[in-house]
Amino acid sequence: MKALAPGDLIIMPAADRLARDPIDLVVLAREMQQAGAALRSLAEPYIDTAGDFA
């Protein structure tokens, strides 16, 4: 997490490869967002914090 920089994109194969449970995933995604990085899952297309939803 310390190495994350604004604009980084973390691509995970599936949510269970990064987090143990949904709460853990939310906490990690929030920490990545605060670092300016985005998160994307290959197995769950609805997990994508890099998309432009505006």
C-alpha angles and dihedrals in degrees: 000000000000090000095056115114132188109281096026117137121209112202116194126188092224137347093251090062091063106030137033095217140359094268091054089050092052092049092049093046090051092051090050091049091051089052089052094250128125133222129218131178122209094201097042110043091186089068100080122126092171096070124104105243098167 
